[in-house]
Amino acid sequence: MQRTFSVGVATGLVVGLLSISSSVLAQTTTDDIAKYREMIAEGNPSELYEAAGEELWKKPAGPKNATLEKCDLGLGPGVVKGASAQLPRYFKDSNKVQDLESRLMTCMKTLQGRDPQEMIDAPFQKGPKKDMEAIVAYVVTLSKGDKIKVSTAHPKEKEMYDLGKRAFFFQGGPMDFSCASCHGESGKRIRLQDLPNITEQKGAALGWGYWPAYRVSSGQFWTMQQRLNDCYRQQRFPFPIYGSDVTIALSMYMAKNANGGTVETPGLKR
């Protein structure tokens, strides 16, 4: 009896020590990643995309040989400063709730005469989408430091938020995953990376507020549409159509939950 008790105690001590060691290792790794990001933050490669995006914003293009300088991102034609901090939002001219990328496609169509389908069909990081990524980097940088302020006052905005919430918790696919599987609770990690809880303001601000971002591991600038595309890949779902309602709805859900947080885009990610 005494021996059994001793073995049980020893086993408990080993499990306890392993748990503590794992927690210490995870915290140490998380701290090291944070230090690494801080060290390279001043040289964020997104700055190169931003510069290219500003040039594309002011460069005549498309069948109409026009620039995007009169694009209305929600604060009036040509106003870029602070615009992305209030997106997605409802636009009367399109009668839709649009995120940054879908809105830019509308501006490209109306101002430059470009066919949105070319952007939708293009692969990420190539062709038209490569230009889109640069323009996005330019636009979001001009909201850096602003407070996230997304409205659901219009009925279509409220409808899109509700759709986003349903999509966030929808489980399916071969693994029966949902967005909430990773981002529905606090204290979760994957590959020792903290996973923000998007259902709460603090977590949503950490998630939404730092994307779009430059991904060090891939050496690429990712827009929110590409980030969502990869989330669906990890859920083993079919890829969503670029700029489709479900992607805008998920963005609306995240952005509205993040209200009051600070725009830190372009972020710097693993």
Secondary structure as UniProt FT lines:
FT   HELIX           2..40
FT   HELIX           41..43
FT   HELIX           46..57
FT   TURN            62..65
FT   TURN            69..70
FT   TURN            81..83
FT   HELIX           84..86
FT   STRAND          89..91
FT   TURN            92..95
FT   STRAND          96..98
FT   HELIX           100..112
FT   HELIX           116..121
FT   TURN            124..125
FT   HELIX           127..141
FT   TURN            142..145
FT   HELIX           155..169
FT   TURN            173..176
FT   HELIX           179..183
FT   TURN            186..187
FT   STRAND          188..190
FT   TURN            191..192
FT   STRAND          193..195
FT   TURN            198..199
FT   HELIX           201..208
FT   TURN            209..210
FT   STRAND          213..215
FT   TURN            216..219
FT   STRAND          220..222
FT   HELIX           224..234
FT   TURN            235..236
FT   TURN            242..243
FT   HELIX           245..257
FT   TURN            258..260
FT   STRAND          267..269
//
